[in-house]
Amino acid sequence: MSEITHGRHIAKAFTWRVLGTVDTMLIGWFVTGSASLGVAIGGIEVVTKTFLYYAHERVWYKHVRFGIKD
């Protein structure tokens, strides 16, 4: 199995968060009727979820064997 670097996990987390944050901003705008509030919600969300995703990915990589065939 090839070695997976921390950089790959970081890049994957970043690209996923961009997509997720745009979605959150649009939902925030739709729900509140305010584009600026949607952007504010997305701004907070991007920081918290980037760190949560990275931690989640590392836990799965190190401790969860589900779906891995030896």
PyMOL commands that set and color helices and strands:
alter all, ss='L'
color gray80, all
select helices_A, chain A and resi 6-32+35-63
alter helices_A, ss='H'
color red, helices_A
deselect
rebuild
show_as cartoon
